[in-house]
Amino acid sequence: MAYQIKKFPYSGAIDADGHVLEPADLWENYLEQKYKPRALRIKVGSDGYEYLDVDGRPATRVEKGSLGILGAMGSDDMRPRPDRRYADSRPFGSADPKERLELLKQENLDAVLLYPTLSIMWEADVRDPELALAYSRAYNRWIADFCRNSGGRLVPIAQLTLLDPEGSAAELERAVRDGCKGAWVTCFNHRRVLHGDPRHDALFAKCCELDVPIAIHPTLTPHDTAAGIFDWPEHRRHWGEQLWLRSIVQQALISFFSLGTFDRFPKLRLGVLESGAGWIGAMLDRLDAFTESFKFRGKALSATEYFRRQCFVSGDPDETAAPHTIDHIGADCFIWATDYPHPDHPHTWVDDLKRFASVLSPATRAKVLGGNVKRIYRLDFAS
């Protein structure tokens, strides 16, 4: 089954986490000259399978032949094969800005915040802060160009690296001048420093100065599923990854509460993407109970209060419990996303989101479907 375009019935909706399929030669074209010999590339091995080449070596966490299914949302066959090629896996709107605008029109969406595909794969293999920042700059320049003539409806979000917080702060300033409306970082870092650690404060300070949000987005990680705890069979590890990646994102978020980041930066806006939203209520309840039980009340606010003041989380359209917790946690904190065109999210998102939205009050629905994204990211296009 191919991806079927359907019209979403509610007006004012904004996809808070859609993706593009970047051209394979992006880094060869957009990197500064000194880094071009180390550009990210797609190559074909002697076995006929495509692989991602990162700094002259095959990416360790990208399955051979999997690049050809990265735009396969709705496909009945997602098996890697030698004859599947990344360049051939480009559904409507995934690689051309005019097509993406037309897709928004057909689906009745006002705008989409755009995140990468190839560029969420390389950081697991790059430990050199200078190269990581160069790869990020190249992608950010390209995505700004991709979105430039869209009237604000294609929204570029800058990729940054925690390997170099000061360099990322400088790149964020450059990228925002170039049109980016926010930033994202991976759910891990090779230095094993918690996200909310003061060593990252230069970046958080710059986010506050520029009045742009930053979000944590899942990526490929340097470690396999629950490394050191379980040995998952290779053909079944994707099941374990579903919880493994979510737990990493949750730990990153908790670090902002526990390390006082929100006290140091009360204007910081922090998001959690592509990890579901239904878990947030239970997690905040547990954090509040823990801090009360152990009398960790030196903090100005509870975890729930910090979250309501400064955080937002993206829900998946196919979640069934999440809509019932939104008003309890705070309707200002929730957004939604399609993940289009990635194959790990269902192509039925229009039907799923209709069901999600149907249980919300009109006021909450307006916030969750689009109003919160416009406010958080300071979007100024006309509806």
NUROSE-633195 format. One record per residue (C-alpha): y, z, x; residue number from 1. Coordinates in nm, 3 decimals, always signed. Example, Ala and Ser with C-alpha at 12.3 -4.5 7.8 and 13.67 -1.06 7.14 Angstrom:
<node Y="-0.450" Z="+0.780" X="+1.230" vopa="1"/>
<node Y="-0.106" Z="+0.714" X="+1.367" vopa="2"/>
***
This chain:
<node Y="+0.000" Z="+0.000" X="+0.000" vopa="1"/>
<node Y="+0.342" Z="-0.094" X="+0.137" vopa="2"/>
<node Y="+0.647" Z="+0.128" X="+0.094" vopa="3"/>
<node Y="+0.778" Z="+0.080" X="-0.260" vopa="4"/>
<node Y="+1.155" Z="+0.103" X="-0.308" vopa="5"/>
<node Y="+1.246" Z="+0.309" X="-0.615" vopa="6"/>
<node Y="+1.581" Z="+0.417" X="-0.757" vopa="7"/>
<node Y="+1.656" Z="+0.790" X="-0.754" vopa="8"/>
<node Y="+1.810" Z="+0.886" X="-1.091" vopa="9"/>
<node Y="+2.064" Z="+1.148" X="-0.977" vopa="10"/>
<node Y="+2.397" Z="+1.042" X="-0.829" vopa="11"/>
<node Y="+2.552" Z="+1.190" X="-0.516" vopa="12"/>
<node Y="+2.226" Z="+1.231" X="-0.322" vopa="13"/>
<node Y="+2.227" Z="+1.230" X="+0.059" vopa="14"/>
<node Y="+1.919" Z="+1.200" X="+0.280" vopa="15"/>
<node Y="+1.973" Z="+1.472" X="+0.541" vopa="16"/>
<node Y="+1.705" Z="+1.355" X="+0.785" vopa="17"/>
<node Y="+1.618" Z="+0.987" X="+0.787" vopa="18"/>
<node Y="+1.508" Z="+0.802" X="+1.099" vopa="19"/>
<node Y="+1.564" Z="+0.475" X="+1.278" vopa="20"/>
<node Y="+1.323" Z="+0.274" X="+1.487" vopa="21"/>
<node Y="+1.520" Z="+0.212" X="+1.804" vopa="22"/>
<node Y="+1.488" Z="-0.115" X="+1.996" vopa="23"/>
<node Y="+1.240" Z="-0.078" X="+2.279" vopa="24"/>
<node Y="+1.500" Z="-0.190" X="+2.532" vopa="25"/>
<node Y="+1.764" Z="+0.063" X="+2.419" vopa="26"/>
<node Y="+1.749" Z="+0.265" X="+2.742" vopa="27"/>
<node Y="+1.745" Z="-0.042" X="+2.964" vopa="28"/>
<node Y="+2.066" Z="-0.154" X="+2.794" vopa="29"/>
<node Y="+2.250" Z="+0.175" X="+2.736" vopa="30"/>
<node Y="+2.164" Z="+0.389" X="+3.040" vopa="31"/>
<node Y="+2.413" Z="+0.409" X="+3.323" vopa="32"/>
<node Y="+2.316" Z="+0.175" X="+3.608" vopa="33"/>
<node Y="+2.179" Z="+0.447" X="+3.839" vopa="34"/>
<node Y="+1.921" Z="+0.554" X="+3.579" vopa="35"/>
<node Y="+1.803" Z="+0.211" X="+3.462" vopa="36"/>
<node Y="+1.502" Z="+0.203" X="+3.699" vopa="37"/>
<node Y="+1.385" Z="+0.519" X="+3.519" vopa="38"/>
<node Y="+1.445" Z="+0.382" X="+3.169" vopa="39"/>
<node Y="+1.220" Z="+0.464" X="+2.875" vopa="40"/>
<node Y="+1.002" Z="+0.160" X="+2.804" vopa="41"/>
<node Y="+0.709" Z="+0.046" X="+2.592" vopa="42"/>
<node Y="+0.428" Z="-0.106" X="+2.795" vopa="43"/>
<node Y="+0.079" Z="-0.237" X="+2.731" vopa="44"/>
<node Y="-0.216" Z="-0.096" X="+2.925" vopa="45"/>
<node Y="-0.516" Z="-0.284" X="+3.059" vopa="46"/>
<node Y="-0.706" Z="-0.177" X="+2.745" vopa="47"/>
<node Y="-0.456" Z="-0.364" X="+2.525" vopa="48"/>
<node Y="-0.301" Z="-0.051" X="+2.372" vopa="49"/>
<node Y="+0.075" Z="+0.008" X="+2.380" vopa="50"/>
<node Y="+0.199" Z="+0.325" X="+2.543" vopa="51"/>
<node Y="+0.534" Z="+0.490" X="+2.602" vopa="52"/>
<node Y="+0.646" Z="+0.486" X="+2.964" vopa="53"/>
<node Y="+0.869" Z="+0.781" X="+3.056" vopa="54"/>
<node Y="+1.025" Z="+0.772" X="+3.403" vopa="55"/>
<node Y="+0.751" Z="+0.545" X="+3.533" vopa="56"/>
<node Y="+0.457" Z="+0.738" X="+3.383" vopa="57"/>
<node Y="+0.269" Z="+0.724" X="+3.052" vopa="58"/>
<node Y="+0.392" Z="+0.986" X="+2.806" vopa="59"/>
<node Y="+0.133" Z="+1.262" X="+2.797" vopa="60"/>
<node Y="+0.173" Z="+1.357" X="+2.428" vopa="61"/>
<node Y="+0.190" Z="+1.008" X="+2.273" vopa="62"/>
<node Y="-0.146" Z="+0.884" X="+2.156" vopa="63"/>
<node Y="-0.235" Z="+0.538" X="+2.283" vopa="64"/>
<node Y="-0.168" Z="+0.273" X="+2.024" vopa="65"/>
<node Y="+0.024" Z="+0.510" X="+1.796" vopa="66"/>
<node Y="+0.362" Z="+0.341" X="+1.847" vopa="67"/>
<node Y="+0.259" Z="+0.066" X="+1.605" vopa="68"/>
<node Y="+0.233" Z="+0.308" X="+1.311" vopa="69"/>
<node Y="+0.569" Z="+0.483" X="+1.349" vopa="70"/>
<node Y="+0.712" Z="+0.286" X="+1.059" vopa="71"/>
<node Y="+0.403" Z="+0.301" X="+0.843" vopa="72"/>
<node Y="+0.517" Z="+0.524" X="+0.556" vopa="73"/>
<node Y="+0.307" Z="+0.424" X="+0.256" vopa="74"/>
<node Y="+0.048" Z="+0.235" X="+0.460" vopa="75"/>
<node Y="-0.318" Z="+0.282" X="+0.368" vopa="76"/>
<node Y="-0.423" Z="+0.223" X="+0.728" vopa="77"/>
<node Y="-0.259" Z="+0.434" X="+0.998" vopa="78"/>
<node Y="-0.521" Z="+0.394" X="+1.269" vopa="79"/>
<node Y="-0.397" Z="+0.302" X="+1.617" vopa="80"/>
<node Y="-0.530" Z="-0.037" X="+1.722" vopa="81"/>
<node Y="-0.467" Z="-0.267" X="+2.016" vopa="82"/>
<node Y="-0.320" Z="-0.529" X="+1.783" vopa="83"/>
<node Y="-0.065" Z="-0.290" X="+1.628" vopa="84"/>
<node Y="+0.269" Z="-0.325" X="+1.801" vopa="85"/>
<node Y="+0.584" Z="-0.116" X="+1.773" vopa="86"/>
<node Y="+0.799" Z="-0.428" X="+1.737" vopa="87"/>
<node Y="+0.595" Z="-0.533" X="+1.432" vopa="88"/>
<node Y="+0.620" Z="-0.194" X="+1.258" vopa="89"/>
<node Y="+0.973" Z="-0.216" X="+1.127" vopa="90"/>
<node Y="+1.000" Z="-0.177" X="+0.750" vopa="91"/>
<node Y="+1.315" Z="-0.265" X="+0.561" vopa="92"/>
<node Y="+1.615" Z="-0.063" X="+0.676" vopa="93"/>
<node Y="+1.449" Z="+0.104" X="+0.972" vopa="94"/>
<node Y="+1.604" Z="-0.106" X="+1.248" vopa="95"/>
<node Y="+1.902" Z="-0.291" X="+1.102" vopa="96"/>
<node Y="+2.218" Z="-0.117" X="+0.976" vopa="97"/>
<node Y="+2.295" Z="-0.375" X="+0.706" vopa="98"/>
<node Y="+1.943" Z="-0.341" X="+0.572" vopa="99"/>
<node Y="+1.971" Z="+0.039" X="+0.577" vopa="100"/>
<node Y="+2.289" Z="+0.022" X="+0.371" vopa="101"/>
<node Y="+2.114" Z="-0.206" X="+0.124" vopa="102"/>
<node Y="+1.821" Z="+0.037" X="+0.109" vopa="103"/>
<node Y="+2.061" Z="+0.322" X="+0.029" vopa="104"/>
<node Y="+2.209" Z="+0.112" X="-0.250" vopa="105"/>
<node Y="+1.870" Z="+0.028" X="-0.399" vopa="106"/>
<node Y="+1.754" Z="+0.390" X="-0.381" vopa="107"/>
<node Y="+2.086" Z="+0.521" X="-0.518" vopa="108"/>
<node Y="+2.166" Z="+0.736" X="-0.214" vopa="109"/>
<node Y="+2.523" Z="+0.792" X="-0.100" vopa="110"/>
<node Y="+2.443" Z="+0.834" X="+0.270" vopa="111"/>
<node Y="+2.178" Z="+0.919" X="+0.529" vopa="112"/>
<node Y="+2.193" Z="+1.131" X="+0.843" vopa="113"/>
<node Y="+2.004" Z="+0.938" X="+1.110" vopa="114"/>
<node Y="+1.766" Z="+1.073" X="+1.373" vopa="115"/>
<node Y="+1.556" Z="+0.884" X="+1.630" vopa="116"/>
<node Y="+1.191" Z="+0.791" X="+1.665" vopa="117"/>
<node Y="+1.118" Z="+0.700" X="+2.028" vopa="118"/>
<node Y="+1.377" Z="+0.954" X="+2.137" vopa="119"/>
<node Y="+1.189" Z="+1.245" X="+1.980" vopa="120"/>
<node Y="+0.895" Z="+1.172" X="+2.211" vopa="121"/>
<node Y="+1.023" Z="+1.177" X="+2.566" vopa="122"/>
<node Y="+1.147" Z="+1.532" X="+2.618" vopa="123"/>
<node Y="+0.794" Z="+1.674" X="+2.641" vopa="124"/>
<node Y="+0.760" Z="+1.481" X="+2.968" vopa="125"/>
<node Y="+1.108" Z="+1.512" X="+3.118" vopa="126"/>
<node Y="+1.183" Z="+1.823" X="+3.322" vopa="127"/>
<node Y="+1.476" Z="+1.675" X="+3.514" vopa="128"/>
<node Y="+1.797" Z="+1.795" X="+3.340" vopa="129"/>
<node Y="+1.999" Z="+1.505" X="+3.478" vopa="130"/>
<node Y="+1.758" Z="+1.243" X="+3.341" vopa="131"/>
<node Y="+1.723" Z="+1.425" X="+3.008" vopa="132"/>
<node Y="+2.099" Z="+1.419" X="+2.964" vopa="133"/>
<node Y="+2.115" Z="+1.052" X="+3.066" vopa="134"/>
<node Y="+1.845" Z="+0.959" X="+2.813" vopa="135"/>
<node Y="+2.036" Z="+1.152" X="+2.546" vopa="136"/>
<node Y="+2.369" Z="+0.984" X="+2.629" vopa="137"/>
<node Y="+2.209" Z="+0.640" X="+2.607" vopa="138"/>
<node Y="+2.061" Z="+0.711" X="+2.264" vopa="139"/>
<node Y="+2.385" Z="+0.866" X="+2.139" vopa="140"/>
<node Y="+2.588" Z="+0.563" X="+2.241" vopa="141"/>
<node Y="+2.342" Z="+0.336" X="+2.066" vopa="142"/>
<node Y="+2.320" Z="+0.532" X="+1.740" vopa="143"/>
<node Y="+2.701" Z="+0.550" X="+1.722" vopa="144"/>
<node Y="+2.711" Z="+0.171" X="+1.752" vopa="145"/>
<node Y="+2.434" Z="+0.136" X="+1.492" vopa="146"/>
<node Y="+2.634" Z="+0.339" X="+1.238" vopa="147"/>
<node Y="+2.983" Z="+0.225" X="+1.331" vopa="148"/>
<node Y="+3.065" Z="-0.020" X="+1.053" vopa="149"/>
<node Y="+2.889" Z="+0.157" X="+0.766" vopa="150"/>
<node Y="+3.192" Z="+0.320" X="+0.605" vopa="151"/>
<node Y="+3.054" Z="+0.662" X="+0.690" vopa="152"/>
<node Y="+2.730" Z="+0.617" X="+0.496" vopa="153"/>
<node Y="+2.510" Z="+0.588" X="+0.805" vopa="154"/>
<node Y="+2.576" Z="+0.915" X="+0.985" vopa="155"/>
<node Y="+2.495" Z="+0.939" X="+1.359" vopa="156"/>
<node Y="+2.364" Z="+1.274" X="+1.486" vopa="157"/>
<node Y="+2.375" Z="+1.331" X="+1.862" vopa="158"/>
<node Y="+2.067" Z="+1.426" X="+2.062" vopa="159"/>
<node Y="+2.123" Z="+1.704" X="+2.318" vopa="160"/>
<node Y="+1.904" Z="+1.886" X="+2.569" vopa="161"/>
<node Y="+1.879" Z="+2.259" X="+2.638" vopa="162"/>
<node Y="+1.783" Z="+2.178" X="+2.997" vopa="163"/>
<node Y="+2.157" Z="+2.146" X="+3.064" vopa="164"/>
<node Y="+2.368" Z="+2.338" X="+2.809" vopa="165"/>
<node Y="+2.696" Z="+2.273" X="+2.988" vopa="166"/>
<node Y="+2.621" Z="+1.902" X="+3.026" vopa="167"/>
<node Y="+2.517" Z="+1.887" X="+2.662" vopa="168"/>
<node Y="+2.842" Z="+2.053" X="+2.559" vopa="169"/>
<node Y="+3.034" Z="+1.781" X="+2.742" vopa="170"/>
<node Y="+2.815" Z="+1.511" X="+2.587" vopa="171"/>
<node Y="+2.864" Z="+1.659" X="+2.241" vopa="172"/>
<node Y="+3.241" Z="+1.633" X="+2.283" vopa="173"/>
<node Y="+3.209" Z="+1.269" X="+2.391" vopa="174"/>
<node Y="+2.964" Z="+1.187" X="+2.111" vopa="175"/>
<node Y="+3.181" Z="+1.345" X="+1.841" vopa="176"/>
<node Y="+3.477" Z="+1.139" X="+1.962" vopa="177"/>
<node Y="+3.248" Z="+0.837" X="+1.925" vopa="178"/>
<node Y="+3.164" Z="+0.920" X="+1.564" vopa="179"/>
<node Y="+2.870" Z="+1.163" X="+1.568" vopa="180"/>
<node Y="+2.890" Z="+1.431" X="+1.299" vopa="181"/>
<node Y="+2.655" Z="+1.688" X="+1.445" vopa="182"/>
<node Y="+2.381" Z="+1.745" X="+1.699" vopa="183"/>
<node Y="+2.015" Z="+1.835" X="+1.730" vopa="184"/>
<node Y="+1.789" Z="+1.987" X="+1.992" vopa="185"/>
<node Y="+1.413" Z="+2.004" X="+2.028" vopa="186"/>
<node Y="+1.206" Z="+2.300" X="+1.911" vopa="187"/>
<node Y="+1.115" Z="+2.396" X="+2.272" vopa="188"/>
<node Y="+1.258" Z="+2.376" X="+2.621" vopa="189"/>
<node Y="+1.083" Z="+2.349" X="+2.954" vopa="190"/>
<node Y="+1.262" Z="+2.654" X="+3.094" vopa="191"/>
<node Y="+1.097" Z="+2.864" X="+2.818" vopa="192"/>
<node Y="+1.434" Z="+3.013" X="+2.726" vopa="193"/>
<node Y="+1.477" Z="+3.113" X="+2.363" vopa="194"/>
<node Y="+1.719" Z="+2.895" X="+2.173" vopa="195"/>
<node Y="+1.959" Z="+3.177" X="+2.087" vopa="196"/>
<node Y="+1.979" Z="+3.300" X="+2.446" vopa="197"/>
<node Y="+2.330" Z="+3.348" X="+2.593" vopa="198"/>
<node Y="+2.240" Z="+3.090" X="+2.859" vopa="199"/>
<node Y="+2.294" Z="+2.829" X="+2.586" vopa="200"/>
<node Y="+2.630" Z="+2.969" X="+2.475" vopa="201"/>
<node Y="+2.835" Z="+2.689" X="+2.631" vopa="202"/>
<node Y="+2.678" Z="+2.450" X="+2.380" vopa="203"/>
<node Y="+2.723" Z="+2.681" X="+2.083" vopa="204"/>
<node Y="+3.085" Z="+2.744" X="+2.177" vopa="205"/>
<node Y="+3.147" Z="+2.369" X="+2.185" vopa="206"/>
<node Y="+2.987" Z="+2.327" X="+1.840" vopa="207"/>
<node Y="+3.228" Z="+2.586" X="+1.705" vopa="208"/>
<node Y="+3.526" Z="+2.432" X="+1.883" vopa="209"/>
<node Y="+3.445" Z="+2.087" X="+1.744" vopa="210"/>
<node Y="+3.346" Z="+2.226" X="+1.401" vopa="211"/>
<node Y="+3.011" Z="+2.044" X="+1.395" vopa="212"/>
<node Y="+2.665" Z="+2.181" X="+1.309" vopa="213"/>
<node Y="+2.361" Z="+2.186" X="+1.535" vopa="214"/>
<node Y="+2.003" Z="+2.167" X="+1.412" vopa="215"/>
<node Y="+1.653" Z="+2.228" X="+1.546" vopa="216"/>
<node Y="+1.428" Z="+1.925" X="+1.490" vopa="217"/>
<node Y="+1.052" Z="+1.917" X="+1.556" vopa="218"/>
<node Y="+0.937" Z="+1.689" X="+1.836" vopa="219"/>
<node Y="+0.632" Z="+1.632" X="+2.046" vopa="220"/>
<node Y="+0.587" Z="+1.943" X="+2.261" vopa="221"/>
<node Y="+0.447" Z="+1.980" X="+2.614" vopa="222"/>
<node Y="+0.158" Z="+2.185" X="+2.475" vopa="223"/>
<node Y="-0.129" Z="+2.086" X="+2.251" vopa="224"/>
<node Y="-0.206" Z="+2.263" X="+1.924" vopa="225"/>
<node Y="-0.212" Z="+2.641" X="+1.983" vopa="226"/>
<node Y="-0.276" Z="+2.590" X="+2.355" vopa="227"/>
<node Y="-0.446" Z="+2.894" X="+2.502" vopa="228"/>
<node Y="-0.562" Z="+3.020" X="+2.161" vopa="229"/>
<node Y="-0.785" Z="+2.751" X="+2.008" vopa="230"/>
<node Y="-0.947" Z="+2.432" X="+2.131" vopa="231"/>
<node Y="-0.899" Z="+2.185" X="+1.847" vopa="232"/>
<node Y="-1.118" Z="+1.873" X="+1.841" vopa="233"/>
<node Y="-0.904" Z="+1.575" X="+1.938" vopa="234"/>
<node Y="-0.962" Z="+1.397" X="+1.605" vopa="235"/>
<node Y="-0.868" Z="+1.711" X="+1.406" vopa="236"/>
<node Y="-0.578" Z="+1.855" X="+1.605" vopa="237"/>
<node Y="-0.317" Z="+1.704" X="+1.372" vopa="238"/>
<node Y="-0.416" Z="+1.962" X="+1.109" vopa="239"/>
<node Y="-0.336" Z="+2.243" X="+1.347" vopa="240"/>
<node Y="-0.012" Z="+2.077" X="+1.454" vopa="241"/>
<node Y="+0.123" Z="+2.116" X="+1.100" vopa="242"/>
<node Y="+0.144" Z="+2.493" X="+1.141" vopa="243"/>
<node Y="+0.191" Z="+2.497" X="+1.517" vopa="244"/>
<node Y="+0.514" Z="+2.299" X="+1.510" vopa="245"/>
<node Y="+0.647" Z="+2.497" X="+1.215" vopa="246"/>
<node Y="+0.584" Z="+2.825" X="+1.394" vopa="247"/>
<node Y="+0.775" Z="+2.701" X="+1.700" vopa="248"/>
<node Y="+1.074" Z="+2.613" X="+1.484" vopa="249"/>
<node Y="+1.057" Z="+2.953" X="+1.315" vopa="250"/>
<node Y="+1.057" Z="+3.133" X="+1.650" vopa="251"/>
<node Y="+1.359" Z="+2.931" X="+1.761" vopa="252"/>
<node Y="+1.543" Z="+3.029" X="+1.442" vopa="253"/>
<node Y="+1.451" Z="+3.399" X="+1.471" vopa="254"/>
<node Y="+1.595" Z="+3.408" X="+1.823" vopa="255"/>
<node Y="+1.945" Z="+3.354" X="+1.680" vopa="256"/>
<node Y="+1.906" Z="+3.669" X="+1.470" vopa="257"/>
<node Y="+1.743" Z="+3.884" X="+1.737" vopa="258"/>
<node Y="+1.963" Z="+3.786" X="+2.033" vopa="259"/>
<node Y="+2.294" Z="+3.830" X="+1.855" vopa="260"/>
<node Y="+2.391" Z="+3.463" X="+1.863" vopa="261"/>
<node Y="+2.543" Z="+3.472" X="+1.516" vopa="262"/>
<node Y="+2.752" Z="+3.776" X="+1.615" vopa="263"/>
<node Y="+2.882" Z="+3.594" X="+1.923" vopa="264"/>
<node Y="+2.947" Z="+3.276" X="+1.721" vopa="265"/>
<node Y="+3.018" Z="+3.366" X="+1.356" vopa="266"/>
<node Y="+3.139" Z="+3.009" X="+1.289" vopa="267"/>
<node Y="+2.824" Z="+2.840" X="+1.422" vopa="268"/>
<node Y="+2.639" Z="+2.629" X="+1.164" vopa="269"/>
<node Y="+2.267" Z="+2.610" X="+1.244" vopa="270"/>
<node Y="+2.006" Z="+2.397" X="+1.069" vopa="271"/>
<node Y="+1.628" Z="+2.381" X="+1.062" vopa="272"/>
<node Y="+1.489" Z="+2.035" X="+0.987" vopa="273"/>
<node Y="+1.159" Z="+1.870" X="+0.896" vopa="274"/>
<node Y="+0.965" Z="+2.196" X="+0.874" vopa="275"/>
<node Y="+0.974" Z="+2.253" X="+0.500" vopa="276"/>
<node Y="+1.181" Z="+2.515" X="+0.324" vopa="277"/>
<node Y="+0.937" Z="+2.716" X="+0.115" vopa="278"/>
<node Y="+0.862" Z="+2.959" X="+0.399" vopa="279"/>
<node Y="+1.220" Z="+3.075" X="+0.449" vopa="280"/>
<node Y="+1.217" Z="+3.336" X="+0.173" vopa="281"/>
<node Y="+0.905" Z="+3.513" X="+0.296" vopa="282"/>
<node Y="+1.027" Z="+3.506" X="+0.656" vopa="283"/>
<node Y="+1.367" Z="+3.653" X="+0.572" vopa="284"/>
<node Y="+1.206" Z="+3.922" X="+0.357" vopa="285"/>
<node Y="+0.982" Z="+4.021" X="+0.649" vopa="286"/>
<node Y="+1.271" Z="+4.026" X="+0.899" vopa="287"/>
<node Y="+1.482" Z="+4.239" X="+0.665" vopa="288"/>
<node Y="+1.194" Z="+4.484" X="+0.608" vopa="289"/>
<node Y="+1.121" Z="+4.501" X="+0.981" vopa="290"/>
<node Y="+1.478" Z="+4.575" X="+1.082" vopa="291"/>
<node Y="+1.508" Z="+4.839" X="+0.809" vopa="292"/>
<node Y="+1.176" Z="+5.006" X="+0.896" vopa="293"/>
<node Y="+1.256" Z="+5.030" X="+1.265" vopa="294"/>
<node Y="+1.623" Z="+5.111" X="+1.203" vopa="295"/>
<node Y="+1.754" Z="+4.808" X="+1.388" vopa="296"/>
<node Y="+2.072" Z="+4.842" X="+1.190" vopa="297"/>
<node Y="+2.306" Z="+4.807" X="+1.484" vopa="298"/>
<node Y="+2.342" Z="+4.447" X="+1.375" vopa="299"/>
<node Y="+2.633" Z="+4.374" X="+1.148" vopa="300"/>
<node Y="+2.422" Z="+4.191" X="+0.890" vopa="301"/>
<node Y="+2.062" Z="+4.152" X="+0.781" vopa="302"/>
<node Y="+1.870" Z="+3.833" X="+0.862" vopa="303"/>
<node Y="+1.918" Z="+3.717" X="+0.502" vopa="304"/>
<node Y="+2.292" Z="+3.778" X="+0.524" vopa="305"/>
<node Y="+2.319" Z="+3.590" X="+0.853" vopa="306"/>
<node Y="+2.117" Z="+3.303" X="+0.707" vopa="307"/>
<node Y="+2.332" Z="+3.279" X="+0.398" vopa="308"/>
<node Y="+2.647" Z="+3.283" X="+0.609" vopa="309"/>
<node Y="+2.554" Z="+3.035" X="+0.882" vopa="310"/>
<node Y="+2.222" Z="+2.854" X="+0.831" vopa="311"/>
<node Y="+2.074" Z="+2.567" X="+0.635" vopa="312"/>
<node Y="+1.720" Z="+2.437" X="+0.595" vopa="313"/>
<node Y="+1.584" Z="+2.099" X="+0.491" vopa="314"/>
<node Y="+1.319" Z="+2.089" X="+0.220" vopa="315"/>
<node Y="+1.059" Z="+1.819" X="+0.172" vopa="316"/>
<node Y="+1.064" Z="+1.643" X="-0.168" vopa="317"/>
<node Y="+0.694" Z="+1.714" X="-0.222" vopa="318"/>
<node Y="+0.731" Z="+2.093" X="-0.193" vopa="319"/>
<node Y="+0.643" Z="+2.270" X="-0.517" vopa="320"/>
<node Y="+0.736" Z="+2.635" X="-0.450" vopa="321"/>
<node Y="+1.063" Z="+2.582" X="-0.262" vopa="322"/>
<node Y="+1.279" Z="+2.487" X="-0.565" vopa="323"/>
<node Y="+1.203" Z="+2.824" X="-0.722" vopa="324"/>
<node Y="+1.340" Z="+3.022" X="-0.425" vopa="325"/>
<node Y="+1.665" Z="+2.835" X="-0.364" vopa="326"/>
<node Y="+1.895" Z="+3.041" X="-0.584" vopa="327"/>
<node Y="+1.739" Z="+3.364" X="-0.458" vopa="328"/>
<node Y="+1.812" Z="+3.278" X="-0.095" vopa="329"/>
<node Y="+2.138" Z="+3.097" X="-0.159" vopa="330"/>
<node Y="+2.194" Z="+2.750" X="-0.301" vopa="331"/>
<node Y="+2.447" Z="+2.669" X="-0.027" vopa="332"/>
<node Y="+2.172" Z="+2.681" X="+0.238" vopa="333"/>
<node Y="+1.938" Z="+2.402" X="+0.120" vopa="334"/>
<node Y="+1.930" Z="+2.027" X="+0.178" vopa="335"/>
<node Y="+1.653" Z="+1.766" X="+0.151" vopa="336"/>
<node Y="+1.524" Z="+1.467" X="+0.348" vopa="337"/>
<node Y="+1.291" Z="+1.168" X="+0.327" vopa="338"/>
<node Y="+1.188" Z="+1.132" X="+0.696" vopa="339"/>
<node Y="+1.180" Z="+0.756" X="+0.622" vopa="340"/>
<node Y="+1.010" Z="+0.552" X="+0.767" vopa="341"/>
<node Y="+0.774" Z="+0.794" X="+0.944" vopa="342"/>
<node Y="+0.413" Z="+0.794" X="+0.826" vopa="343"/>
<node Y="+0.362" Z="+1.173" X="+0.812" vopa="344"/>
<node Y="+0.574" Z="+1.213" X="+0.497" vopa="345"/>
<node Y="+0.478" Z="+1.067" X="+0.158" vopa="346"/>
<node Y="+0.626" Z="+0.741" X="+0.036" vopa="347"/>
<node Y="+0.645" Z="+0.893" X="-0.313" vopa="348"/>
<node Y="+0.958" Z="+1.089" X="-0.224" vopa="349"/>
<node Y="+1.162" Z="+0.955" X="-0.520" vopa="350"/>
<node Y="+0.909" Z="+1.082" X="-0.773" vopa="351"/>
<node Y="+0.861" Z="+1.404" X="-0.579" vopa="352"/>
<node Y="+1.234" Z="+1.471" X="-0.549" vopa="353"/>
<node Y="+1.283" Z="+1.408" X="-0.923" vopa="354"/>
<node Y="+1.029" Z="+1.683" X="-0.988" vopa="355"/>
<node Y="+1.194" Z="+1.907" X="-0.724" vopa="356"/>
<node Y="+1.539" Z="+1.858" X="-0.877" vopa="357"/>
<node Y="+1.427" Z="+1.899" X="-1.238" vopa="358"/>
<node Y="+1.379" Z="+2.276" X="-1.205" vopa="359"/>
<node Y="+1.724" Z="+2.334" X="-1.051" vopa="360"/>
<node Y="+2.032" Z="+2.419" X="-1.252" vopa="361"/>
<node Y="+2.295" Z="+2.142" X="-1.258" vopa="362"/>
<node Y="+2.522" Z="+2.335" X="-1.019" vopa="363"/>
<node Y="+2.242" Z="+2.409" X="-0.772" vopa="364"/>
<node Y="+2.108" Z="+2.054" X="-0.802" vopa="365"/>
<node Y="+2.445" Z="+1.905" X="-0.708" vopa="366"/>
<node Y="+2.462" Z="+2.123" X="-0.397" vopa="367"/>
<node Y="+2.105" Z="+2.065" X="-0.279" vopa="368"/>
<node Y="+2.095" Z="+1.690" X="-0.340" vopa="369"/>
<node Y="+2.419" Z="+1.607" X="-0.159" vopa="370"/>
<node Y="+2.704" Z="+1.853" X="-0.185" vopa="371"/>
<node Y="+2.577" Z="+2.084" X="+0.089" vopa="372"/>
<node Y="+2.534" Z="+1.801" X="+0.338" vopa="373"/>
<node Y="+2.887" Z="+1.674" X="+0.276" vopa="374"/>
<node Y="+3.026" Z="+2.024" X="+0.330" vopa="375"/>
<node Y="+2.813" Z="+2.123" X="+0.632" vopa="376"/>
<node Y="+2.864" Z="+1.794" X="+0.818" vopa="377"/>
<node Y="+3.223" Z="+1.738" X="+0.701" vopa="378"/>
<node Y="+3.144" Z="+1.395" X="+0.559" vopa="379"/>
<node Y="+3.445" Z="+1.217" X="+0.416" vopa="380"/>
<node Y="+3.320" Z="+0.894" X="+0.259" vopa="381"/>
<node Y="+3.405" Z="+0.826" X="-0.105" vopa="382"/>
<node Y="+3.121" Z="+0.883" X="-0.355" vopa="383"/>
***
